[in-house]
Amino acid sequence: MPHLEPFAEIELVNGWESGLQWRSLGADPQFSLPGRRLLPGWYMLELRLVHNQVSANASLYVDSGLGFSEEERYSLNCSSDRIVKRLLYFPKGVRTLRFDPMEDTGLFSIGHLQLIFLLPRFAHGLMAKRLIARHHSFRSFNRGEVLVRLKADASALRCNWINLGLARYAETFNRKCRGRAYREWIDQVEALQLPSAQFATQIDGPLISIVLPTYNTRIEFLRACIDSVLAQSYTKWQLCIADDASTDLKVRECLSVYQDKDSRIQVVFRTKNGHISVASSSALELTTGDYIAFLDHDDTLPPHALQRVCEEIGKSPQAQLIYSDEDKINRAGYRFDPHFKPDWNPDLLLSNNYICHFTVLRADLVRKVGGLRSGVEGAQDHDLLLRCLPYLNAGNVVHIPEILYHWRAIEGSTALDCSEKSYTSEAGMKVLSNYLESEKLDAQVEQGFVPNTYRICWNLPKKRPLVSLLIPTRDHYDILQPCVDKILSLTDYPNFELLILDNQSSCQKTLNYLEKVRTDPRVRVCCWDYSFNYSAINNFGVSQARGEIIGLINNDIEPINGSWLTEMVSQVCRPEIGCVGAKLYYPNDTIQHGGVILGIGGVANHAHKHFGRGEHGYFARLSLVQNFSAVTGACLLLRKSVFEEAGGLEEVKLPVAFNDVDLCLKVRELGYRNLWTPYAELYHHESISRGADDTLIKRRRMAAETAYMRKRWGGLLDRDPAYNPNLTLALEDFSLA
């Protein structure tokens, strides 16, 4: 690591706090890097920053002779205690460097900072790899094609192809605004969530057996783990430990001491190493409790974890699965990277194991499905949950929206970097394939966009159902024409009809286009000769539709990928699924719709709005198929029978806004799951045809529609099960409330 000298707005912390060495005193803390002589060429910047912020925007500034400037600034958004990397190209004459660790006050330490010189060919390959993964213009390319495209574009623009490539590469890095810091949240919010210390003496709850496999665990972490169980305020527990033939004799000695210390601790010492599944099974054989909890050998529980679990069991005695939110903890005991999860979300569980920790299952369910299985190490917990999945539903799964588990993040652990253990992703593919086969589901599994995430590809029925796409419009030829033409030319799903619902168009250019396009056998033009009412127009369209699947489509939508409709139909044909929504972008390639979050703005708004096209979002949720309470009607599919069962769109109370959210909630109330998929991508020129709510009449109408939604759906709008109460309802970015 190069020598760093604090230059501005930085001070050394006396005695350090939570392992953090430096304090930023303002919005522009700076280190100088004296004595750096850098050859021109390619470098990889590697950084691991530990900090107490939600996220930190770190920057490296280069002085090539004209001083430091924004033109020679390289930014990295840093999650705490994770290595991030960025490719750099230095021209001739680099004089000095400056490192800015963050853009706000706070504590931090620099665990790793390195500049590694790269050979050009290797650097070109790394640049191409990231462009393919993160830049929308190169998503379908291979590495060779990326370089050919860059050189061709550079020639057309009469610029250097390396500079153009670096500019495109820079577009894949995004700086984040600061939300509430996690340390601040711990002090101000979590402290108020702590339950009464008198609980243990007031309630005689169930026995909880904790399964703990160990293998050559570092002694200080093992002790911290077991001590966290001994410190539980709820005392009716059993700790079942299976040591998997550790070669470190200190582990056996430590476990023996604890076993002698407390009769609730039982240990089996395996004589042959069998890996985590076999070791966990050995521990499972010791259990006698009503519920089984799972704890990793270097992780810890807060003192009230079991108490909160038992409180929820008391409220929901039918509970088969209880899980909580979690965070990570480093060597120094510093907590960071909290994961505030949604409530029961089966399609998200098929996309990745979002439940993870703290998992508590009813013991008889664990035994019914056969416990833990060997051969799926690395995804053994996901495998267990998937085998329990047929017995789980929203009525018997309890999510506790509190941090009840601290996941140890050290070098080599999955907590620190999910790519540390590549076999986990392969194991995940295997357990999902096993699940699909065991449940006789007509689908296949593929790797997702992010390590340890997956895509379930549902097969279409042999007879492709007819899809009726409804497009209400009034004039606006300039947006209607590209919308319709793009759907007709790009969509690879073969069996659809397009119903243009003409609401009193008078523009001759639009009328001429409607006459022209209706010659396509897939297109019908239906006239709605009344004042604008989005709900009524679409209800009319449904009455005219011949398809068994209905698509609500705005006239300012443009498909991006040809498989958009195939993907949505494959999801909506599943009998348990109601409304299906797509991933929509603004024309500038930022997110317009990534699912709807209830409560934001009073009623609802769109998840991850304004995130970049290459970003994966909060815990990769912008890249995962999942259940949402609602999706936008700008591009929404559902079966016609479900639409009619829900009573269609509300015409009287919701003529313009929130009718799509209301429809989704009615569908959800009927027992269907609404779903959002990132594999159907379209542009959305939001509200171009309708216009903004900028007149007194429109504002009054909007207020009335808001009041109706608040009255109709009440508390659901303040506690979205697809979101988390610890996350903000002021913004769409999943920051802390």
Secondary structure, DSSP 4 states (H G I P E B T S, - for coil): ----EEEESEEEEEEEETTEEEEE-SS--EEEETT----SEEEEEEEEEEESSS-EEEEEEEESSS---GGGEEEEEE-TTEEEEEEEEE-TT--EEEEE--SSSEEEEEEEEEEEEE-HHHHHHHHHHHHHHH-GGGTT--HHHHHHHHHHHHHHHTS-HHHHHHHHHHTT---------HHHHIIIIIHHHPPPTTHHHH-----EEEEEEESS--HHHHHHHHHHHHT-SS--EEEEEEE---S-HHHHHHHHHHHHH-TTEEEEE-SS--HHHHHHHHHHTT--SSEEEE--TT-B--TTHHHHHHHHHHH-TT-SEEEEEEEEE-TT--EEEEE---S--HHHHHHS----SSEEEEHHHHHHTTS--TT-TTSHHHHHHHHHGGG--TTTEEEEEEEEEEEE--TT-TTT-GGG-HHHHHHHHHHHHHHHHHTT-SEEEEE-SSTT-EEEEEPPPSSPPPEEEEEEE-S-HHHHHHHHHHHHHH---SSEEEEEEE-S---HHHHHHHHHHTTSTTEEEEE--SS--HHHHHHHHHHH--SSEEEEE-TTEEESSTTHHHHHHHHHTSTTEEEEEEEEE-TTSBEEES-EEETGGGSEEETTTT-BTT---GGGGGGS-EE-SB--TTEEEEEHHHHHHTT-S-SSS-SSSSHHHHHHHHHHHTTPEEEEEEEEEEEE-TTTTT--S-SHHHHHHHHHHHHHHHHHHGGGGGS-TTS-TTB-SS-SS--B-
